[in-house]
Amino acid sequence: MSQSPGDMSSRVAAVANRLRLVQMDFADDSPEVRRDQLSEEIERATASMVPEQRRVFLQELQERFPTWDSNVDARPMADDAGGRSKTDERELKDPSFLVARLVELAPRLTEPQRRAVVERLKEAGLGGESKHGWPDAAAEALRAKMAASSLDPVRTLELAAELADFGSRLDQLAWNTWRTINPRSRVRRPGELLKTMARFVQGDQDVGRGQVKQDIEALRRLIAALISSVNQAGRQFAQKHVEKYAPTEIEASARPGKKMLEAIEVACWRKYIELAGQMDAASIEGELLLAIASYAEPLIIGTGR
């Protein structure tokens, strides 16, 4: 954030006043102690400044003190061993300062220098991106899942778009179908998959990879259960139909109501007409959907075989 000349001058004046107070407070101490105290005061004042602001600030601060005031040195105190000031030492250990400095230098770097910096960052685990700007680990995971030797960035994104559309349509169809089959089911749609995926790729911190996997897994279980139930539910429905309308079953249920001197065939036909009268398209559909729901729901919630 830039500061106006007036703001900078006011800040310099305030620090200059504090430095003079420090001089007075430590007048009886050794020059080394005074210098340390003055240096720490300056470091506190410049800690939040970017390099360019710091240079302007220190230059104006030096101008505030006449040459005879030798106790005040606005330059950062040098370290006896390496020639670095305490400020320098602190900044060299401050990641945010180093990043800001690198960003400041970036426009002046040559292409070979840029490549060298990127490689060094990658070696340190800070620049793990592929040549397409993708994280290496994520790109490798996708490549391995697809058994692909390489990933074309344009085609990968085009495929992602098609899969997102496919998944969204399938999500809508599958859950609508389940709601029709079993409207009172305790198995509910966790949410609209497309919206969950959109929030994830946008970097929404409330939607992590686990949430996406959970919603996709719920859809996978539903589809698997519906597909599996087609065969099983059909067999169950057929079995019940045969048990109810098989000739032997008809005869067994017709005999108790058979009239005297009446042929058994006549009694069976009358019983069949009675049972058939209870059957229509809606009841057949209801029985079939009930069979599907009864078989599929345990599979969806993980309690079925």
KOLLO-793639 format. One record per residue (C-alpha): x, y, z; residue number from 1. Coordinates in steps of 0.001 Angstrom, whole numbers, plus 524288, in hexadecimal, padded with zeros to 5 digits. Each point is the difference from the previous one (the first is absolute). Last residue first. Example, Ala and Ser with C-alpha at 12.3 -4.5 7.8 and 13.67 -1.06 7.14 Angstrom:
! residues 2
<r x="83566" y="7FBDC" z="81BE4" seq="2"/>
<r x="7FAA6" y="7F290" z="80294" seq="1"/>
END
This chain:
! residues 305
<r x="79ABB" y="71C99" z="7FDE9" seq="305"/>
<r x="7F81F" y="80AC5" z="80651" seq="304"/>
<r x="80360" y="8088F" z="80B9D" seq="303"/>
<r x="807CD" y="80A6D" z="7F8D4" seq="302"/>
<r x="7F62D" y="80B04" z="7FF82" seq="301"/>
<r x="7FE6A" y="7FE97" z="7F158" seq="300"/>
<r x="7FFE5" y="7F121" z="8002F" seq="299"/>
<r x="7F58E" y="7FFA6" z="80A90" seq="298"/>
<r x="7F7D2" y="8094B" z="7F7C3" seq="297"/>
<r x="800F0" y="7F850" z="7F346" seq="296"/>
<r x="7F8ED" y="7F339" z="80335" seq="295"/>
<r x="7F416" y="8059A" z="806BC" seq="294"/>
<r x="7FF71" y="80B5E" z="7F672" seq="293"/>
<r x="80028" y="7F71F" z="7F419" seq="292"/>
<r x="7F583" y="7F701" z="805A7" seq="291"/>
<r x="7F7B3" y="80BA4" z="803C6" seq="290"/>
<r x="80166" y="80558" z="7F240" seq="289"/>
<r x="7FB2A" y="7F30F" z="7FA71" seq="288"/>
<r x="7F488" y="7FF27" z="80961" seq="287"/>
<r x="7FBFC" y="80DFF" z="7FCF5" seq="286"/>
<r x="8010D" y="7FDB8" z="7F15F" seq="285"/>
<r x="7F74E" y="7F403" z="80104" seq="284"/>
<r x="7F64C" y="8079C" z="80862" seq="283"/>
<r x="7FF9E" y="80B3A" z="7F64F" seq="282"/>
<r x="7FE57" y="7F728" z="7F41A" seq="281"/>
<r x="7F49F" y="7F884" z="805E2" seq="280"/>
<r x="7FE0B" y="7F3DB" z="80888" seq="279"/>
<r x="7F4FC" y="7FDC1" z="809A6" seq="278"/>
<r x="7F70D" y="7FB36" z="7F533" seq="277"/>
<r x="80A2B" y="7F5F7" z="7FC74" seq="276"/>
<r x="7FE61" y="7F996" z="80D47" seq="275"/>
<r x="7F141" y="7FE8C" z="7FE8E" seq="274"/>
<r x="80113" y="7FBB4" z="7F1D1" seq="273"/>
<r x="809D6" y="7F5A4" z="80432" seq="272"/>
<r x="7F704" y="7FB39" z="80AAF" seq="271"/>
<r x="7F490" y="7FEAC" z="7F66F" seq="270"/>
<r x="808CB" y="7F898" z="7F69C" seq="269"/>
<r x="8044F" y="7F6FA" z="80AD0" seq="268"/>
<r x="7F1ED" y="7FD43" z="8042D" seq="267"/>
<r x="7FC4D" y="7FCD4" z="7F1F2" seq="266"/>
<r x="80BBA" y="7F6FC" z="7FE78" seq="265"/>
<r x="7FC7A" y="7F91C" z="80CB8" seq="264"/>
<r x="7F2E7" y="7FC0E" z="7FA35" seq="263"/>
<r x="7F44D" y="803B6" z="80848" seq="262"/>
<r x="7F7E8" y="7F4C9" z="805C6" seq="261"/>
<r x="7FFF9" y="80756" z="80CF6" seq="260"/>
<r x="8061A" y="80D76" z="7FF17" seq="259"/>
<r x="80EB0" y="80253" z="80107" seq="258"/>
<r x="803C9" y="80AB3" z="809BF" seq="257"/>
<r x="809ED" y="7F7F8" z="807AF" seq="256"/>
<r x="80536" y="7FA43" z="7F334" seq="255"/>
<r x="80371" y="80CFF" z="7F986" seq="254"/>
<r x="80C14" y="80386" z="80832" seq="253"/>
<r x="806C0" y="7F320" z="7FD28" seq="252"/>
<r x="7FBD3" y="8004C" z="7F1BB" seq="251"/>
<r x="8056D" y="80DA0" z="7FDF1" seq="250"/>
<r x="80CD1" y="7FC5F" z="806A8" seq="249"/>
<r x="8017B" y="7F3C8" z="7F799" seq="248"/>
<r x="7FCED" y="807C0" z="7F3C9" seq="247"/>
<r x="80A63" y="80A76" z="80349" seq="246"/>
<r x="7F9EC" y="80D68" z="80239" seq="245"/>
<r x="804BE" y="803DB" z="80DAC" seq="244"/>
<r x="80CEA" y="7F8C0" z="800E0" seq="243"/>
<r x="802E7" y="8036E" z="7F1E9" seq="242"/>
<r x="7FDF0" y="80E80" z="8028A" seq="241"/>
<r x="80836" y="7FF93" z="80C6C" seq="240"/>
<r x="80B41" y="7F998" z="7F8A7" seq="239"/>
<r x="7FEDF" y="80975" z="7F4BA" seq="238"/>
<r x="800CC" y="80B96" z="80945" seq="237"/>
<r x="80BED" y="7FA4D" z="806E1" seq="236"/>
<r x="806CC" y="7FD3B" z="7F313" seq="235"/>
<r x="7FD50" y="80DAD" z="7FB03" seq="234"/>
<r x="804F7" y="805B6" z="80CCB" seq="233"/>
<r x="80CB4" y="7F86C" z="7FEC7" seq="232"/>
<r x="802B8" y="80385" z="7F1D5" seq="231"/>
<r x="7FC90" y="80E5B" z="800E5" seq="230"/>
<r x="8053B" y="800E0" z="80DEB" seq="229"/>
<r x="80E36" y="7FF70" z="7FBD1" seq="228"/>
<r x="7FE88" y="80BC1" z="7F717" seq="227"/>
<r x="7F8EC" y="807CF" z="80A71" seq="226"/>
<r x="809D3" y="7FC4B" z="80A8A" seq="225"/>
<r x="80BB0" y="80384" z="7F790" seq="224"/>
<r x="7F9DB" y="80D1C" z="7FC73" seq="223"/>
<r x="7FD2C" y="8033F" z="80E3F" seq="222"/>
<r x="80D69" y="7FBA6" z="804B7" seq="221"/>
<r x="806CE" y="8084E" z="7F5B2" seq="220"/>
<r x="7F7B0" y="80BE8" z="80332" seq="219"/>
<r x="80377" y="7FF01" z="80E74" seq="218"/>
<r x="80E59" y="7FE13" z="7FC54" seq="217"/>
<r x="7FFAA" y="80C5A" z="7F7C3" seq="216"/>
<r x="7FA7A" y="807BE" z="80B6F" seq="215"/>
<r x="80A3D" y="7FA8E" z="8096B" seq="214"/>
<r x="80B2F" y="8021F" z="7F676" seq="213"/>
<r x="7FC13" y="80E3D" z="7FE5A" seq="212"/>
<r x="7FF17" y="801ED" z="80EC2" seq="211"/>
<r x="80D33" y="7F97B" z="80226" seq="210"/>
<r x="8069B" y="808B0" z="7F5F2" seq="209"/>
<r x="7FC16" y="80BD2" z="807F7" seq="208"/>
<r x="7F44C" y="80908" z="7FF6D" seq="207"/>
<r x="7FFC8" y="80A81" z="80A94" seq="206"/>
<r x="80CE4" y="805B5" z="7FB34" seq="205"/>
<r x="7F9ED" y="80352" z="7F2D5" seq="204"/>
<r x="80B4B" y="7FED9" z="7F65A" seq="203"/>
<r x="7F845" y="8026B" z="7F395" seq="202"/>
<r x="801FB" y="7F1BE" z="7FC39" seq="201"/>
<r x="7F925" y="7FBA7" z="80C85" seq="200"/>
<r x="7F498" y="80975" z="7FF02" seq="199"/>
<r x="7FD5E" y="7FB69" z="7F220" seq="198"/>
<r x="800C2" y="7F1AD" z="803F1" seq="197"/>
<r x="7F5FD" y="801EF" z="80AD4" seq="196"/>
<r x="7F71D" y="80797" z="7F6DB" seq="195"/>
<r x="800DF" y="7F551" z="7F5BA" seq="194"/>
<r x="7FD10" y="7F56D" z="80A06" seq="193"/>
<r x="7F32D" y="805F7" z="80487" seq="192"/>
<r x="7FEF4" y="7FC07" z="80E27" seq="191"/>
<r x="8006B" y="7F436" z="80900" seq="190"/>
<r x="7F473" y="7F98D" z="7F909" seq="189"/>
<r x="7F824" y="7F89A" z="80A0A" seq="188"/>
<r x="7FF6D" y="7F1DF" z="80472" seq="187"/>
<r x="7F58D" y="7FF67" z="80A99" seq="186"/>
<r x="7F68C" y="7FB82" z="7F58F" seq="185"/>
<r x="7F213" y="80521" z="7FFF6" seq="184"/>
<r x="7FFD7" y="80358" z="7F177" seq="183"/>
<r x="80502" y="7F27C" z="7FC2F" seq="182"/>
<r x="7FFAE" y="7FD7C" z="7F166" seq="181"/>
<r x="7FCFC" y="80E0C" z="7FC12" seq="180"/>
<r x="80A51" y="805BE" z="80931" seq="179"/>
<r x="809AC" y="7F5FC" z="7FACE" seq="178"/>
<r x="7FD7B" y="80433" z="7F216" seq="177"/>
<r x="801E8" y="80E53" z="8037B" seq="176"/>
<r x="80CC5" y="7FC56" z="806C0" seq="175"/>
<r x="80517" y="7F8AD" z="7F42D" seq="174"/>
<r x="7FBEF" y="80A0E" z="7F5DC" seq="173"/>
<r x="805B4" y="80BDD" z="806F5" seq="172"/>
<r x="80CF4" y="7F968" z="80331" seq="171"/>
<r x="800F0" y="7FA80" z="7F23F" seq="170"/>
<r x="7FE3E" y="80D85" z="7FA29" seq="169"/>
<r x="80A33" y="80604" z="80902" seq="168"/>
<r x="8099F" y="7F4F2" z="7FE1B" seq="167"/>
<r x="7FF1D" y="800D2" z="7F13A" seq="166"/>
<r x="8018F" y="80ECC" z="80010" seq="165"/>
<r x="80BB6" y="7FF35" z="80938" seq="164"/>
<r x="805AE" y="7F4EF" z="7F7E3" seq="163"/>
<r x="7FEE7" y="8081C" z="7F397" seq="162"/>
<r x="80668" y="80BCE" z="80676" seq="161"/>
<r x="80AEC" y="7F790" z="805AB" seq="160"/>
<r x="8025B" y="7FA41" z="7F27F" seq="159"/>
<r x="8018B" y="80DA3" z="7FA4B" seq="158"/>
<r x="80945" y="80369" z="80B31" seq="157"/>
<r x="80838" y="7F3F0" z="7FD37" seq="156"/>
<r x="7FF96" y="802C4" z="7F176" seq="155"/>
<r x="805AE" y="80D8B" z="801FF" seq="154"/>
<r x="80A4C" y="7FB91" z="809D2" seq="153"/>
<r x="804DE" y="7F413" z="7F84D" seq="152"/>
<r x="803A5" y="7F607" z="80A41" seq="151"/>
<r x="80A8C" y="7F5AC" z="7FE39" seq="150"/>
<r x="8021B" y="7F13B" z="8001E" seq="149"/>
<r x="7F1CE" y="7FD9D" z="80386" seq="148"/>
<r x="7FBAB" y="7F4DF" z="808E0" seq="147"/>
<r x="7F404" y="8084C" z="80347" seq="146"/>
<r x="801CA" y="7FEA0" z="80EB6" seq="145"/>
<r x="80ECD" y="8018B" z="7FE7F" seq="144"/>
<r x="7FF01" y="80C83" z="7F810" seq="143"/>
<r x="7F662" y="80599" z="809C6" seq="142"/>
<r x="808F3" y="7FD02" z="80B82" seq="141"/>
<r x="80BD3" y="80552" z="7F8A9" seq="140"/>
<r x="7F90B" y="80CCA" z="7FD2E" seq="139"/>
<r x="7FBEF" y="80157" z="80E37" seq="138"/>
<r x="80DD0" y="7FD5D" z="804EA" seq="137"/>
<r x="8066B" y="808FB" z="7F607" seq="136"/>
<r x="7F778" y="80B9E" z="80354" seq="135"/>
<r x="7FB0B" y="80588" z="7F321" seq="134"/>
<r x="80643" y="80BCF" z="7F97B" seq="133"/>
<r x="80178" y="7F94B" z="7F2E4" seq="132"/>
<r x="80E80" y="7FD44" z="80224" seq="131"/>
<r x="7FC50" y="7F93A" z="80C83" seq="130"/>
<r x="7FEF6" y="80706" z="80CD9" seq="129"/>
<r x="80692" y="7FCD4" z="80CD8" seq="128"/>
<r x="8062C" y="80D3A" z="8027F" seq="127"/>
<r x="801D8" y="80029" z="80EB0" seq="126"/>
<r x="80576" y="7F250" z="8023F" seq="125"/>
<r x="80DDE" y="80502" z="80203" seq="124"/>
<r x="80456" y="7F9E2" z="7F320" seq="123"/>
<r x="7F443" y="80664" z="7F9A4" seq="122"/>
<r x="80459" y="80D33" z="8051E" seq="121"/>
<r x="80D9F" y="7FDCA" z="7FA96" seq="120"/>
<r x="7FA5E" y="7FC31" z="7F2D4" seq="119"/>
<r x="7F758" y="80C03" z="7FF8D" seq="118"/>
<r x="80B73" y="808EA" z="80345" seq="117"/>
<r x="80878" y="7F9D1" z="7F566" seq="116"/>
<r x="7F53D" y="80157" z="7F604" seq="115"/>
<r x="7FE54" y="80E60" z="8034F" seq="114"/>
<r x="80E99" y="80240" z="7FF21" seq="113"/>
<r x="80072" y="7F988" z="7F2A0" seq="112"/>
<r x="7F49E" y="808BD" z="7FBA8" seq="111"/>
<r x="8068F" y="80C59" z="804CC" seq="110"/>
<r x="7FB98" y="8061B" z="80CB8" seq="109"/>
<r x="7FC85" y="80E69" z="80081" seq="108"/>
<r x="7F144" y="7FE20" z="8012C" seq="107"/>
<r x="8021F" y="7F615" z="80B0E" seq="106"/>
<r x="807D8" y="808D7" z="80920" seq="105"/>
<r x="7F455" y="805D1" z="80720" seq="104"/>
<r x="7F949" y="7F2C5" z="80093" seq="103"/>
<r x="80C5E" y="7FA41" z="805EF" seq="102"/>
<r x="80087" y="80AE9" z="80A29" seq="101"/>
<r x="7F1CB" y="7FDDE" z="803AD" seq="100"/>
<r x="80281" y="7F16E" z="8013B" seq="99"/>
<r x="80BE2" y="80277" z="8089D" seq="98"/>
<r x="7F866" y="8096F" z="80898" seq="97"/>
<r x="7F4B2" y="7F66C" z="8018C" seq="96"/>
<r x="80957" y="7F4E6" z="80336" seq="95"/>
<r x="806CF" y="807A3" z="80B1C" seq="94"/>
<r x="80D15" y="7F9CC" z="80371" seq="93"/>
<r x="807EA" y="808E2" z="7F706" seq="92"/>
<r x="7F813" y="80B56" z="8056B" seq="91"/>
<r x="8046F" y="7FD58" z="80DEF" seq="90"/>
<r x="80E46" y="7FF25" z="7FC44" seq="89"/>
<r x="7FF14" y="80C44" z="7F7E9" seq="88"/>
<r x="7F9B1" y="80758" z="80B2D" seq="87"/>
<r x="80A72" y="7FB4D" z="80934" seq="86"/>
<r x="809F1" y="8057B" z="7F6A2" seq="85"/>
<r x="808ED" y="7F795" z="7F7E0" seq="84"/>
<r x="80EDC" y="80170" z="7FFD9" seq="83"/>
<r x="801F3" y="7F18F" z="802AE" seq="82"/>
<r x="80600" y="7FECA" z="80D73" seq="81"/>
<r x="7FEAF" y="80D4C" z="80650" seq="80"/>
<r x="7F21D" y="801FF" z="7FB52" seq="79"/>
<r x="7FDE8" y="80D78" z="7FA89" seq="78"/>
<r x="7F64E" y="80960" z="80632" seq="77"/>
<r x="7F57B" y="8049A" z="7F6AA" seq="76"/>
<r x="802D8" y="80DCF" z="7FB15" seq="75"/>
<r x="7F8E6" y="80A7F" z="8076A" seq="74"/>
<r x="80BF2" y="8027C" z="80859" seq="73"/>
<r x="7FCD6" y="80844" z="80BCA" seq="72"/>
<r x="80AAF" y="801A1" z="80A25" seq="71"/>
<r x="807D9" y="8089C" z="7F6EC" seq="70"/>
<r x="7F74E" y="80BD1" z="801A2" seq="69"/>
<r x="80A97" y="8091C" z="7FAFD" seq="68"/>
<r x="7FBE1" y="7FD62" z="7F1D8" seq="67"/>
<r x="7F28C" y="805B4" z="80252" seq="66"/>
<r x="7F47B" y="7F683" z="8013A" seq="65"/>
<r x="7F373" y="80157" z="7F810" seq="64"/>
<r x="8070A" y="7FD36" z="7F32F" seq="63"/>
<r x="802BF" y="7F245" z="804C4" seq="62"/>
<r x="7F169" y="7FDB3" z="801B8" seq="61"/>
<r x="7FD3C" y="8048A" z="7F22A" seq="60"/>
<r x="8097A" y="7F5FC" z="7FA89" seq="59"/>
<r x="7FAF2" y="7F571" z="80914" seq="58"/>
<r x="7F1DC" y="80224" z="7FBC4" seq="57"/>
<r x="80305" y="80078" z="7F18B" seq="56"/>
<r x="807B3" y="7F35C" z="800CA" seq="55"/>
<r x="7F57C" y="7F95F" z="8083B" seq="54"/>
<r x="7F543" y="803E0" z="7F69C" seq="53"/>
<r x="80770" y="7F9A3" z="7F4D3" seq="52"/>
<r x="8028C" y="7F398" z="807CF" seq="51"/>
<r x="7F1CF" y="7FE07" z="80446" seq="50"/>
<r x="7FCAA" y="8051D" z="80D68" seq="49"/>
<r x="7FA0A" y="7F821" z="80B28" seq="48"/>
<r x="80C8B" y="7FE79" z="807CF" seq="47"/>
<r x="80493" y="80E02" z="7FDC2" seq="46"/>
<r x="7FC32" y="80609" z="80D15" seq="45"/>
<r x="80391" y="7F3F3" z="807D8" seq="44"/>
<r x="80D4F" y="7FF7C" z="7F96E" seq="43"/>
<r x="8026D" y="80E59" z="802FE" seq="42"/>
<r x="7FD08" y="7FE0B" z="80E66" seq="41"/>
<r x="80898" y="7F3DB" z="80043" seq="40"/>
<r x="80B4E" y="807B4" z="7FA33" seq="39"/>
<r x="7FEA3" y="80ACF" z="809FE" seq="38"/>
<r x="80027" y="7F640" z="80B30" seq="37"/>
<r x="80BB1" y="7F8BC" z="7FA7F" seq="36"/>
<r x="80773" y="80CA9" z="7FDBE" seq="35"/>
<r x="7FD7D" y="80487" z="80DBF" seq="34"/>
<r x="804D2" y="7F318" z="8057E" seq="33"/>
<r x="80C43" y="80090" z="7F7A6" seq="32"/>
<r x="802A4" y="80E3D" z="8038C" seq="31"/>
<r x="80025" y="7FC1D" z="80E6D" seq="30"/>
<r x="7F531" y="80461" z="80910" seq="29"/>
<r x="7FE9D" y="80D29" z="806AB" seq="28"/>
<r x="7F8B5" y="8064F" z="7F4B3" seq="27"/>
<r x="7F6A6" y="7F485" z="7FF1A" seq="26"/>
<r x="7F35E" y="8074E" z="802D0" seq="25"/>
<r x="80489" y="80C36" z="7F8D6" seq="24"/>
<r x="803F1" y="7F8E7" z="7F3CF" seq="23"/>
<r x="7F355" y="7F831" z="80059" seq="22"/>
<r x="7F867" y="80CA6" z="800D5" seq="21"/>
<r x="80756" y="80503" z="7F421" seq="20"/>
<r x="7FCA1" y="7F3AA" z="7F8B9" seq="19"/>
<r x="7F1A3" y="8015E" z="8039C" seq="18"/>
<r x="7FFC2" y="80DB7" z="7FA69" seq="17"/>
<r x="80638" y="7FB4C" z="7F36D" seq="16"/>
<r x="7F5E8" y="7F514" z="7FF08" seq="15"/>
<r x="7F4DF" y="809C4" z="800D1" seq="14"/>
<r x="8065E" y="80916" z="7F618" seq="13"/>
<r x="80239" y="7F4BE" z="7F673" seq="12"/>
<r x="7F1BF" y="7FBF7" z="80122" seq="11"/>
<r x="7FB5C" y="80DB8" z="7FD7C" seq="10"/>
<r x="8091D" y="8013F" z="7F458" seq="9"/>
<r x="7FAFD" y="7F326" z="7FA4D" seq="8"/>
<r x="7F1D2" y="803F9" z="80193" seq="7"/>
<r x="8029D" y="80D25" z="7F977" seq="6"/>
<r x="80760" y="7F9AD" z="7F4C4" seq="5"/>
<r x="7F422" y="7F729" z="7FD8C" seq="4"/>
<r x="80175" y="7F19A" z="80311" seq="3"/>
<r x="7FEF0" y="7F49E" z="7F6B4" seq="2"/>
<r x="7FA4B" y="7F2BA" z="803E9" seq="1"/>
END
